[in-house]
Amino acid sequence: MQISEFQQYIKDKYYEVDSKRGTAATFMWFIEEVGELATGLAGNDRANKIEEFGDVIAWLCTLANINDIDLEEAVQSYVNKNHTTHK
């Protein structure tokens, strides 16, 4: 599945509710999922890690959707900047 396909899947399924919640509240859900991922990364349960990575990506798509951001465009912008290191 391509990033755009997953983002559209999330939009089709959740946009109505997500847009009513707004960016601030949605960002809090996203942060909660990042926390759950952090907990999962500390353990050895691969299935849990997969689930938590999926949740984080889904909530990132939600944030992008309600802010009219195409994640493939964002990824391409990152690539075009030729990042060679993480800060």
Distance bins in CASP14 RR format, pairs under 12 A and 6 or more apart:
PFRMAT RR
TARGET T0000
AUTHOR 0000-0000-0000
RMODE 2
METHOD distances of the structure
MODEL  1
1 7 0 0 0 0 0 1 0 0 0 0 0
1 8 0 0 0 0 0 1 0 0 0 0 0
1 9 1 0 0 1 0 0 0 0 0 0 0
1 10 0 0 0 0 0 1 0 0 0 0 0
1 54 0 0 0 0 0 1 0 0 0 0 0
1 57 0 0 0 0 0 1 0 0 0 0 0
1 61 0 0 0 0 0 1 0 0 0 0 0
2 8 0 0 0 0 1 0 0 0 0 0 0
2 9 0 0 0 0 0 1 0 0 0 0 0
2 70 0 0 0 0 0 1 0 0 0 0 0
2 71 0 0 0 0 0 1 0 0 0 0 0
2 72 1 0 0 1 0 0 0 0 0 0 0
2 75 0 0 0 0 0 1 0 0 0 0 0
3 9 0 0 0 0 0 1 0 0 0 0 0
3 10 0 0 0 0 0 1 0 0 0 0 0
3 57 0 0 0 0 1 0 0 0 0 0 0
3 60 0 0 0 0 0 1 0 0 0 0 0
3 61 0 0 0 0 1 0 0 0 0 0 0
3 64 0 0 0 0 1 0 0 0 0 0 0
3 69 0 0 0 0 0 1 0 0 0 0 0
3 70 0 0 0 0 1 0 0 0 0 0 0
3 71 1 0 1 0 0 0 0 0 0 0 0
3 72 1 0 1 0 0 0 0 0 0 0 0
3 73 0 0 0 0 1 0 0 0 0 0 0
3 74 0 0 0 0 1 0 0 0 0 0 0
3 75 1 0 0 1 0 0 0 0 0 0 0
3 76 0 0 0 0 1 0 0 0 0 0 0
3 78 0 0 0 0 0 1 0 0 0 0 0
4 10 0 0 0 0 0 1 0 0 0 0 0
4 11 0 0 0 0 0 1 0 0 0 0 0
4 61 0 0 0 0 1 0 0 0 0 0 0
4 64 0 0 0 0 0 1 0 0 0 0 0
4 65 0 0 0 0 0 1 0 0 0 0 0
4 69 0 0 0 0 0 1 0 0 0 0 0
4 70 1 0 0 1 0 0 0 0 0 0 0
4 71 1 0 0 1 0 0 0 0 0 0 0
4 72 1 0 1 0 0 0 0 0 0 0 0
4 73 0 0 0 0 1 0 0 0 0 0 0
4 74 0 0 0 0 0 1 0 0 0 0 0
4 75 0 0 0 0 1 0 0 0 0 0 0
4 76 0 0 0 0 0 1 0 0 0 0 0
5 11 0 0 0 0 0 1 0 0 0 0 0
5 12 0 0 0 0 0 1 0 0 0 0 0
5 61 0 0 0 0 0 1 0 0 0 0 0
5 71 0 0 0 0 0 1 0 0 0 0 0
5 72 0 0 0 0 1 0 0 0 0 0 0
6 12 0 0 0 0 0 1 0 0 0 0 0
6 13 0 0 0 0 0 1 0 0 0 0 0
6 54 0 0 0 0 1 0 0 0 0 0 0
6 57 1 0 0 1 0 0 0 0 0 0 0
6 58 1 0 0 1 0 0 0 0 0 0 0
6 60 0 0 0 0 0 1 0 0 0 0 0
6 61 1 0 0 1 0 0 0 0 0 0 0
6 62 0 0 0 0 0 1 0 0 0 0 0
6 64 0 0 0 0 0 1 0 0 0 0 0
6 65 0 0 0 0 0 1 0 0 0 0 0
6 71 0 0 0 0 1 0 0 0 0 0 0
6 72 0 0 0 0 0 1 0 0 0 0 0
7 13 0 0 0 0 0 1 0 0 0 0 0
7 14 0 0 0 0 0 1 0 0 0 0 0
7 15 0 0 0 0 0 1 0 0 0 0 0
7 57 0 0 0 0 1 0 0 0 0 0 0
7 58 0 0 0 0 1 0 0 0 0 0 0
7 59 0 0 0 0 0 1 0 0 0 0 0
7 60 0 0 0 0 1 0 0 0 0 0 0
7 61 1 0 1 0 0 0 0 0 0 0 0
7 62 0 0 0 0 1 0 0 0 0 0 0
7 63 0 0 0 0 0 1 0 0 0 0 0
7 64 1 0 0 1 0 0 0 0 0 0 0
7 65 1 0 0 1 0 0 0 0 0 0 0
7 66 0 0 0 0 0 1 0 0 0 0 0
7 67 0 0 0 0 0 1 0 0 0 0 0
7 68 0 0 0 0 0 1 0 0 0 0 0
7 69 0 0 0 0 1 0 0 0 0 0 0
7 70 1 0 0 1 0 0 0 0 0 0 0
7 71 1 0 1 0 0 0 0 0 0 0 0
7 72 1 0 0 1 0 0 0 0 0 0 0
7 73 0 0 0 0 0 1 0 0 0 0 0
7 74 0 0 0 0 0 1 0 0 0 0 0
7 75 0 0 0 0 0 1 0 0 0 0 0
8 14 0 0 0 0 0 1 0 0 0 0 0
8 15 0 0 0 0 1 0 0 0 0 0 0
8 61 0 0 0 0 1 0 0 0 0 0 0
8 64 0 0 0 0 0 1 0 0 0 0 0
8 65 0 0 0 0 1 0 0 0 0 0 0
8 70 0 0 0 0 0 1 0 0 0 0 0
8 71 0 0 0 0 0 1 0 0 0 0 0
8 72 0 0 0 0 0 1 0 0 0 0 0
9 15 0 0 0 0 0 1 0 0 0 0 0
9 57 0 0 0 0 0 1 0 0 0 0 0
9 58 0 0 0 0 1 0 0 0 0 0 0
9 61 0 0 0 0 1 0 0 0 0 0 0
9 62 0 0 0 0 0 1 0 0 0 0 0
9 65 0 0 0 0 0 1 0 0 0 0 0
10 16 0 0 0 0 0 1 0 0 0 0 0
10 17 0 0 0 0 0 1 0 0 0 0 0
10 18 0 0 0 0 1 0 0 0 0 0 0
10 26 0 0 0 0 0 1 0 0 0 0 0
10 54 0 0 0 0 0 1 0 0 0 0 0
10 55 0 0 0 0 0 1 0 0 0 0 0
10 57 0 0 0 0 1 0 0 0 0 0 0
10 58 1 0 1 0 0 0 0 0 0 0 0
10 59 0 0 0 0 1 0 0 0 0 0 0
10 60 0 0 0 0 1 0 0 0 0 0 0
10 61 1 0 1 0 0 0 0 0 0 0 0
10 62 1 0 1 0 0 0 0 0 0 0 0
10 63 0 0 0 0 0 1 0 0 0 0 0
10 64 0 0 0 0 1 0 0 0 0 0 0
10 65 1 0 0 1 0 0 0 0 0 0 0
10 66 0 0 0 0 0 1 0 0 0 0 0
10 71 0 0 0 0 1 0 0 0 0 0 0
11 17 0 0 0 0 0 1 0 0 0 0 0
11 18 0 0 0 0 1 0 0 0 0 0 0
11 19 0 0 0 0 1 0 0 0 0 0 0
11 58 0 0 0 0 0 1 0 0 0 0 0
11 61 1 0 0 1 0 0 0 0 0 0 0
11 62 0 0 0 0 1 0 0 0 0 0 0
11 63 0 0 0 0 0 1 0 0 0 0 0
11 64 0 0 0 0 1 0 0 0 0 0 0
11 65 1 0 1 0 0 0 0 0 0 0 0
11 66 0 0 0 0 1 0 0 0 0 0 0
11 67 0 0 0 0 0 1 0 0 0 0 0
11 68 0 0 0 0 0 1 0 0 0 0 0
11 69 0 0 0 0 0 1 0 0 0 0 0
11 70 0 0 0 0 0 1 0 0 0 0 0
11 71 0 0 0 0 0 1 0 0 0 0 0
12 18 0 0 0 0 0 1 0 0 0 0 0
12 61 0 0 0 0 0 1 0 0 0 0 0
12 62 0 0 0 0 0 1 0 0 0 0 0
12 65 0 0 0 0 1 0 0 0 0 0 0
13 58 0 0 0 0 1 0 0 0 0 0 0
13 61 0 0 0 0 0 1 0 0 0 0 0
13 62 0 0 0 0 1 0 0 0 0 0 0
13 65 0 0 0 0 0 1 0 0 0 0 0
14 20 0 0 0 0 0 1 0 0 0 0 0
14 21 0 0 0 0 1 0 0 0 0 0 0
14 26 0 0 0 0 1 0 0 0 0 0 0
14 29 0 0 0 0 0 1 0 0 0 0 0
14 58 0 0 0 0 1 0 0 0 0 0 0
14 59 0 0 0 0 1 0 0 0 0 0 0
14 61 0 0 0 0 1 0 0 0 0 0 0
14 62 1 0 0 1 0 0 0 0 0 0 0
14 63 0 0 0 0 0 1 0 0 0 0 0
14 65 1 0 0 1 0 0 0 0 0 0 0
14 66 0 0 0 0 1 0 0 0 0 0 0
15 21 0 0 0 0 0 1 0 0 0 0 0
15 22 0 0 0 0 0 1 0 0 0 0 0
15 26 0 0 0 0 0 1 0 0 0 0 0
15 61 0 0 0 0 0 1 0 0 0 0 0
15 62 0 0 0 0 1 0 0 0 0 0 0
15 63 0 0 0 0 0 1 0 0 0 0 0
15 64 0 0 0 0 0 1 0 0 0 0 0
15 65 1 0 1 0 0 0 0 0 0 0 0
15 66 1 0 0 1 0 0 0 0 0 0 0
15 67 0 0 0 0 0 1 0 0 0 0 0
15 68 0 0 0 0 0 1 0 0 0 0 0
16 22 0 0 0 0 0 1 0 0 0 0 0
16 62 0 0 0 0 0 1 0 0 0 0 0
16 65 0 0 0 0 0 1 0 0 0 0 0
16 66 0 0 0 0 0 1 0 0 0 0 0
17 25 0 0 0 0 0 1 0 0 0 0 0
17 26 0 0 0 0 1 0 0 0 0 0 0
17 29 0 0 0 0 0 1 0 0 0 0 0
17 62 0 0 0 0 1 0 0 0 0 0 0
17 65 0 0 0 0 0 1 0 0 0 0 0
17 66 0 0 0 0 0 1 0 0 0 0 0
18 25 0 0 0 0 1 0 0 0 0 0 0
18 26 1 0 1 0 0 0 0 0 0 0 0
18 27 0 0 0 0 0 1 0 0 0 0 0
18 29 0 0 0 0 1 0 0 0 0 0 0
18 30 0 0 0 0 0 1 0 0 0 0 0
18 58 0 0 0 0 0 1 0 0 0 0 0
18 59 0 0 0 0 1 0 0 0 0 0 0
18 60 0 0 0 0 0 1 0 0 0 0 0
18 61 0 0 0 0 1 0 0 0 0 0 0
18 62 1 0 1 0 0 0 0 0 0 0 0
18 63 0 0 0 0 1 0 0 0 0 0 0
18 64 0 0 0 0 0 1 0 0 0 0 0
18 65 1 0 0 1 0 0 0 0 0 0 0
18 66 1 0 1 0 0 0 0 0 0 0 0
18 67 0 0 0 0 0 1 0 0 0 0 0
19 25 0 0 0 0 0 1 0 0 0 0 0
19 26 0 0 0 0 1 0 0 0 0 0 0
19 62 0 0 0 0 1 0 0 0 0 0 0
19 63 0 0 0 0 0 1 0 0 0 0 0
19 65 1 0 0 1 0 0 0 0 0 0 0
19 66 1 0 1 0 0 0 0 0 0 0 0
19 67 0 0 0 0 1 0 0 0 0 0 0
19 68 0 0 0 0 0 1 0 0 0 0 0
20 26 0 0 0 0 1 0 0 0 0 0 0
20 66 0 0 0 0 1 0 0 0 0 0 0
21 27 0 0 0 0 1 0 0 0 0 0 0
21 28 0 0 0 0 1 0 0 0 0 0 0
21 29 1 0 0 1 0 0 0 0 0 0 0
21 30 0 0 0 0 0 1 0 0 0 0 0
21 59 0 0 0 0 0 1 0 0 0 0 0
21 62 0 0 0 0 1 0 0 0 0 0 0
21 63 0 0 0 0 0 1 0 0 0 0 0
21 65 0 0 0 0 0 1 0 0 0 0 0
21 66 1 0 0 1 0 0 0 0 0 0 0
22 28 0 0 0 0 0 1 0 0 0 0 0
22 29 0 0 0 0 0 1 0 0 0 0 0
22 30 0 0 0 0 0 1 0 0 0 0 0
22 62 0 0 0 0 1 0 0 0 0 0 0
22 63 0 0 0 0 1 0 0 0 0 0 0
22 65 0 0 0 0 0 1 0 0 0 0 0
22 66 1 0 1 0 0 0 0 0 0 0 0
22 67 0 0 0 0 1 0 0 0 0 0 0
23 29 0 0 0 0 0 1 0 0 0 0 0
23 30 0 0 0 0 1 0 0 0 0 0 0
23 59 0 0 0 0 0 1 0 0 0 0 0
23 62 0 0 0 0 1 0 0 0 0 0 0
23 63 1 0 0 1 0 0 0 0 0 0 0
23 64 0 0 0 0 0 1 0 0 0 0 0
23 65 0 0 0 0 0 1 0 0 0 0 0
23 66 1 0 0 1 0 0 0 0 0 0 0
23 67 1 0 0 1 0 0 0 0 0 0 0
23 68 0 0 0 0 0 1 0 0 0 0 0
23 69 0 0 0 0 0 1 0 0 0 0 0
24 30 0 0 0 0 0 1 0 0 0 0 0
24 31 0 0 0 0 0 1 0 0 0 0 0
24 63 0 0 0 0 0 1 0 0 0 0 0
24 66 0 0 0 0 0 1 0 0 0 0 0
24 67 0 0 0 0 0 1 0 0 0 0 0
25 31 0 0 0 0 0 1 0 0 0 0 0
25 32 0 0 0 0 0 1 0 0 0 0 0
25 59 0 0 0 0 0 1 0 0 0 0 0
25 62 0 0 0 0 0 1 0 0 0 0 0
25 63 0 0 0 0 0 1 0 0 0 0 0
25 66 0 0 0 0 0 1 0 0 0 0 0
26 32 0 0 0 0 0 1 0 0 0 0 0
26 33 0 0 0 0 0 1 0 0 0 0 0
26 58 0 0 0 0 0 1 0 0 0 0 0
26 59 1 0 0 1 0 0 0 0 0 0 0
26 60 0 0 0 0 0 1 0 0 0 0 0
26 61 0 0 0 0 0 1 0 0 0 0 0
26 62 1 0 1 0 0 0 0 0 0 0 0
26 63 1 0 1 0 0 0 0 0 0 0 0
26 64 0 0 0 0 0 1 0 0 0 0 0
26 65 0 0 0 0 1 0 0 0 0 0 0
26 66 1 0 0 1 0 0 0 0 0 0 0
26 67 0 0 0 0 1 0 0 0 0 0 0
27 33 0 0 0 0 0 1 0 0 0 0 0
27 34 0 0 0 0 0 1 0 0 0 0 0
27 59 0 0 0 0 1 0 0 0 0 0 0
27 60 0 0 0 0 0 1 0 0 0 0 0
27 62 0 0 0 0 1 0 0 0 0 0 0
27 63 1 0 0 1 0 0 0 0 0 0 0
27 64 0 0 0 0 0 1 0 0 0 0 0
27 66 0 0 0 0 1 0 0 0 0 0 0
27 67 0 0 0 0 1 0 0 0 0 0 0
28 34 0 0 0 0 0 1 0 0 0 0 0
28 35 0 0 0 0 0 1 0 0 0 0 0
28 59 0 0 0 0 1 0 0 0 0 0 0
28 62 0 0 0 0 0 1 0 0 0 0 0
28 63 0 0 0 0 0 1 0 0 0 0 0
29 35 0 0 0 0 0 1 0 0 0 0 0
29 36 0 0 0 0 0 1 0 0 0 0 0
29 55 0 0 0 0 1 0 0 0 0 0 0
29 56 0 0 0 0 0 1 0 0 0 0 0
29 58 0 0 0 0 1 0 0 0 0 0 0
29 59 1 0 1 0 0 0 0 0 0 0 0
29 60 0 0 0 0 0 1 0 0 0 0 0
29 62 1 0 0 1 0 0 0 0 0 0 0
29 63 0 0 0 0 1 0 0 0 0 0 0
29 66 0 0 0 0 0 1 0 0 0 0 0
30 36 0 0 0 0 0 1 0 0 0 0 0
30 37 0 0 0 0 0 1 0 0 0 0 0
30 54 0 0 0 0 0 1 0 0 0 0 0
30 55 0 0 0 0 1 0 0 0 0 0 0
30 56 1 0 0 1 0 0 0 0 0 0 0
30 57 0 0 0 0 0 1 0 0 0 0 0
30 58 0 0 0 0 1 0 0 0 0 0 0
30 59 1 0 1 0 0 0 0 0 0 0 0
30 60 1 0 0 1 0 0 0 0 0 0 0
30 61 0 0 0 0 1 0 0 0 0 0 0
30 62 1 0 0 1 0 0 0 0 0 0 0
30 63 1 0 1 0 0 0 0 0 0 0 0
30 64 0 0 0 0 0 1 0 0 0 0 0
30 66 0 0 0 0 0 1 0 0 0 0 0
30 67 0 0 0 0 0 1 0 0 0 0 0
31 37 0 0 0 0 0 1 0 0 0 0 0
31 38 0 0 0 0 0 1 0 0 0 0 0
31 55 0 0 0 0 0 1 0 0 0 0 0
31 56 0 0 0 0 1 0 0 0 0 0 0
31 59 0 0 0 0 1 0 0 0 0 0 0
31 60 0 0 0 0 0 1 0 0 0 0 0
31 63 0 0 0 0 0 1 0 0 0 0 0
32 38 0 0 0 0 0 1 0 0 0 0 0
32 39 0 0 0 0 0 1 0 0 0 0 0
32 52 0 0 0 0 0 1 0 0 0 0 0
32 55 0 0 0 0 1 0 0 0 0 0 0
32 56 0 0 0 0 0 1 0 0 0 0 0
32 59 0 0 0 0 1 0 0 0 0 0 0
33 39 0 0 0 0 0 1 0 0 0 0 0
33 40 0 0 0 0 0 1 0 0 0 0 0
33 51 0 0 0 0 0 1 0 0 0 0 0
33 52 1 0 0 1 0 0 0 0 0 0 0
33 53 0 0 0 0 1 0 0 0 0 0 0
33 54 0 0 0 0 1 0 0 0 0 0 0
33 55 1 0 1 0 0 0 0 0 0 0 0
33 56 1 0 1 0 0 0 0 0 0 0 0
33 57 0 0 0 0 1 0 0 0 0 0 0
33 58 1 0 0 1 0 0 0 0 0 0 0
33 59 1 0 1 0 0 0 0 0 0 0 0
33 60 0 0 0 0 1 0 0 0 0 0 0
33 61 0 0 0 0 0 1 0 0 0 0 0
33 62 0 0 0 0 0 1 0 0 0 0 0
33 63 0 0 0 0 0 1 0 0 0 0 0
34 40 0 0 0 0 0 1 0 0 0 0 0
34 41 0 0 0 0 0 1 0 0 0 0 0
34 52 0 0 0 0 1 0 0 0 0 0 0
34 53 0 0 0 0 0 1 0 0 0 0 0
34 54 0 0 0 0 0 1 0 0 0 0 0
34 55 0 0 0 0 1 0 0 0 0 0 0
34 56 1 0 1 0 0 0 0 0 0 0 0
34 57 0 0 0 0 0 1 0 0 0 0 0
34 59 0 0 0 0 1 0 0 0 0 0 0
34 60 0 0 0 0 1 0 0 0 0 0 0
34 63 0 0 0 0 0 1 0 0 0 0 0
35 41 0 0 0 0 1 0 0 0 0 0 0
35 42 0 0 0 0 0 1 0 0 0 0 0
35 52 0 0 0 0 1 0 0 0 0 0 0
35 55 0 0 0 0 1 0 0 0 0 0 0
35 56 0 0 0 0 1 0 0 0 0 0 0
35 59 0 0 0 0 0 1 0 0 0 0 0
36 42 0 0 0 0 0 1 0 0 0 0 0
36 45 0 0 0 0 0 1 0 0 0 0 0
36 48 0 0 0 0 1 0 0 0 0 0 0
36 49 0 0 0 0 0 1 0 0 0 0 0
36 51 0 0 0 0 1 0 0 0 0 0 0
36 52 1 0 1 0 0 0 0 0 0 0 0
36 53 0 0 0 0 0 1 0 0 0 0 0
36 54 0 0 0 0 0 1 0 0 0 0 0
36 55 1 0 0 1 0 0 0 0 0 0 0
36 56 0 0 0 0 1 0 0 0 0 0 0
36 59 0 0 0 0 0 1 0 0 0 0 0
37 43 0 0 0 0 0 1 0 0 0 0 0
37 48 0 0 0 0 1 0 0 0 0 0 0
37 49 1 0 0 1 0 0 0 0 0 0 0
37 50 0 0 0 0 0 1 0 0 0 0 0
37 51 0 0 0 0 1 0 0 0 0 0 0
37 52 1 0 1 0 0 0 0 0 0 0 0
37 53 1 0 0 1 0 0 0 0 0 0 0
37 54 0 0 0 0 1 0 0 0 0 0 0
37 55 1 0 0 1 0 0 0 0 0 0 0
37 56 1 0 1 0 0 0 0 0 0 0 0
37 57 0 0 0 0 1 0 0 0 0 0 0
37 58 0 0 0 0 0 1 0 0 0 0 0
37 59 0 0 0 0 0 1 0 0 0 0 0
37 60 0 0 0 0 0 1 0 0 0 0 0
38 48 0 0 0 0 0 1 0 0 0 0 0
38 49 0 0 0 0 0 1 0 0 0 0 0
38 52 0 0 0 0 1 0 0 0 0 0 0
38 53 0 0 0 0 0 1 0 0 0 0 0
38 56 0 0 0 0 1 0 0 0 0 0 0
39 45 0 0 0 0 0 1 0 0 0 0 0
39 48 0 0 0 0 1 0 0 0 0 0 0
39 49 0 0 0 0 0 1 0 0 0 0 0
39 51 0 0 0 0 0 1 0 0 0 0 0
39 52 1 0 0 1 0 0 0 0 0 0 0
39 55 0 0 0 0 0 1 0 0 0 0 0
40 46 0 0 0 0 1 0 0 0 0 0 0
40 47 0 0 0 0 0 1 0 0 0 0 0
40 48 1 0 1 0 0 0 0 0 0 0 0
40 49 1 0 1 0 0 0 0 0 0 0 0
40 50 0 0 0 0 0 1 0 0 0 0 0
40 51 0 0 0 0 1 0 0 0 0 0 0
40 52 1 0 1 0 0 0 0 0 0 0 0
40 53 0 0 0 0 1 0 0 0 0 0 0
40 55 0 0 0 0 0 1 0 0 0 0 0
40 56 0 0 0 0 0 1 0 0 0 0 0
41 48 0 0 0 0 1 0 0 0 0 0 0
41 49 1 0 0 1 0 0 0 0 0 0 0
41 50 0 0 0 0 0 1 0 0 0 0 0
41 52 1 0 0 1 0 0 0 0 0 0 0
41 53 0 0 0 0 1 0 0 0 0 0 0
41 56 0 0 0 0 0 1 0 0 0 0 0
42 48 0 0 0 0 0 1 0 0 0 0 0
42 49 0 0 0 0 1 0 0 0 0 0 0
42 52 0 0 0 0 0 1 0 0 0 0 0
43 49 1 0 0 1 0 0 0 0 0 0 0
43 52 0 0 0 0 0 1 0 0 0 0 0
45 51 0 0 0 0 1 0 0 0 0 0 0
45 52 0 0 0 0 1 0 0 0 0 0 0
46 52 0 0 0 0 0 1 0 0 0 0 0
46 53 0 0 0 0 0 1 0 0 0 0 0
47 53 0 0 0 0 0 1 0 0 0 0 0
47 54 0 0 0 0 0 1 0 0 0 0 0
48 54 0 0 0 0 0 1 0 0 0 0 0
48 55 0 0 0 0 0 1 0 0 0 0 0
49 55 0 0 0 0 0 1 0 0 0 0 0
49 56 0 0 0 0 0 1 0 0 0 0 0
50 56 0 0 0 0 0 1 0 0 0 0 0
50 57 0 0 0 0 0 1 0 0 0 0 0
51 57 0 0 0 0 0 1 0 0 0 0 0
51 58 0 0 0 0 0 1 0 0 0 0 0
52 58 0 0 0 0 0 1 0 0 0 0 0
52 59 0 0 0 0 0 1 0 0 0 0 0
53 59 0 0 0 0 0 1 0 0 0 0 0
53 60 0 0 0 0 0 1 0 0 0 0 0
54 60 0 0 0 0 1 0 0 0 0 0 0
54 61 0 0 0 0 1 0 0 0 0 0 0
54 62 0 0 0 0 0 1 0 0 0 0 0
55 61 0 0 0 0 0 1 0 0 0 0 0
55 62 0 0 0 0 0 1 0 0 0 0 0
56 62 0 0 0 0 0 1 0 0 0 0 0
56 63 0 0 0 0 0 1 0 0 0 0 0
57 63 0 0 0 0 0 1 0 0 0 0 0
57 64 0 0 0 0 0 1 0 0 0 0 0
57 71 0 0 0 0 1 0 0 0 0 0 0
57 75 0 0 0 0 0 1 0 0 0 0 0
58 64 0 0 0 0 0 1 0 0 0 0 0
58 65 0 0 0 0 0 1 0 0 0 0 0
58 71 0 0 0 0 0 1 0 0 0 0 0
59 65 0 0 0 0 0 1 0 0 0 0 0
59 66 0 0 0 0 0 1 0 0 0 0 0
60 66 0 0 0 0 0 1 0 0 0 0 0
60 67 0 0 0 0 0 1 0 0 0 0 0
60 69 0 0 0 0 1 0 0 0 0 0 0
60 71 1 0 0 1 0 0 0 0 0 0 0
60 74 0 0 0 0 1 0 0 0 0 0 0
60 75 0 0 0 0 0 1 0 0 0 0 0
61 67 0 0 0 0 0 1 0 0 0 0 0
61 69 0 0 0 0 1 0 0 0 0 0 0
61 70 0 0 0 0 0 1 0 0 0 0 0
61 71 1 0 0 1 0 0 0 0 0 0 0
61 72 0 0 0 0 0 1 0 0 0 0 0
61 74 0 0 0 0 0 1 0 0 0 0 0
62 69 0 0 0 0 0 1 0 0 0 0 0
62 71 0 0 0 0 0 1 0 0 0 0 0
63 69 1 0 0 1 0 0 0 0 0 0 0
63 71 0 0 0 0 1 0 0 0 0 0 0
63 74 0 0 0 0 0 1 0 0 0 0 0
64 70 1 0 0 1 0 0 0 0 0 0 0
64 71 1 0 1 0 0 0 0 0 0 0 0
64 72 0 0 0 0 1 0 0 0 0 0 0
64 73 0 0 0 0 1 0 0 0 0 0 0
64 74 1 0 0 1 0 0 0 0 0 0 0
64 75 0 0 0 0 0 1 0 0 0 0 0
65 71 0 0 0 0 1 0 0 0 0 0 0
67 74 0 0 0 0 0 1 0 0 0 0 0
68 74 0 0 0 0 0 1 0 0 0 0 0
69 75 0 0 0 0 0 1 0 0 0 0 0
69 77 0 0 0 0 0 1 0 0 0 0 0
70 76 0 0 0 0 1 0 0 0 0 0 0
70 77 0 0 0 0 1 0 0 0 0 0 0
71 77 0 0 0 0 0 1 0 0 0 0 0
71 78 0 0 0 0 0 1 0 0 0 0 0
72 78 0 0 0 0 0 1 0 0 0 0 0
72 79 0 0 0 0 0 1 0 0 0 0 0
73 79 0 0 0 0 0 1 0 0 0 0 0
73 80 0 0 0 0 0 1 0 0 0 0 0
74 80 0 0 0 0 0 1 0 0 0 0 0
74 81 0 0 0 0 0 1 0 0 0 0 0
75 81 0 0 0 0 0 1 0 0 0 0 0
75 83 0 0 0 0 0 1 0 0 0 0 0
77 83 0 0 0 0 0 1 0 0 0 0 0
78 84 0 0 0 0 0 1 0 0 0 0 0
78 86 0 0 0 0 0 1 0 0 0 0 0
END
